[in-house]
Amino acid sequence: MQHHKDLPPSSAPALLQCASYKSDSVSSPAAERGTIIHECLGAALEGLGMPHSLQGEDMEEMLWAFAYITAKRKVPGGVIVEELISVKDRDSKTEISFGHADAHELEK
């Protein structure tokens, strides 16, 4: 599965704007902040303890996302966090990339 670094699903919006888009794979303070908030959201959705201490706006954003996801659930119970998903080509057989769903509802 080496192709993820070349065609990550998260790059789709940029690729739709420019077919020649290539990520430089360099992290930024904003990306690092987002990763920390994302990890805390995942832990909260799974009912686990916080892996990081969030303050101020970071905590507000995480709580907003938690409330939004919780309100959208149709089935009481858990949420699957960071599940591996496969992106397939038009024949629906050949995997062209993969990624992880941030959160989705458990099946009935």
HELIX and SHEET records of a PDB file:
HELIX    1   1 GLN A    2  LYS A    5  5                                   4    
HELIX    2   2 PRO A    9  SER A   11  5                                   3    
HELIX    3   3 ALA A   12  GLN A   17  1                                   6    
HELIX    4   4 PRO A   29  LEU A   45  1                                  17    
HELIX    5   5 GLY A   56  LYS A   72  1                                  17    
SHEET    1   A 2 VAL A  79  LYS A  88  0                                        
SHEET    2   A 2 GLU A  95  GLU A 105 -1                                        
END                                                                             
